[in-house]
């Protein structure tokens, strides 16, 4: 007799991670959601090709990426790197976004 797995919706519910929020000085808040499987595939392809703009889009979403590019333009690289590290950790992704961590932060 075969073993029945739990329902697909249970897998999806268990994997859900709260979005991260970035408050901006103008009072708006950018909300960044955990990327989908398809976005992770695209993110990994962008990493492999070195396309940093595409990486930002696939990690943070198209609308957020446009606003972040404006913020990043004059920012020190260390601020950008720290932000990306915090987003990755906050969404429960490892250093390589293709691998989700066992226990999201």
Secondary structure, DSSP 8 states (H G I E B T S, - for coil): -------HHHHHHHH----EEEE-TTS-EEEE----HHHHHHHHHHHHHT-HHHHHHHHH-HHHHHHHHHHHTTS-HHHHHHHHHHHHHHTTB-SSTTSB-SS--
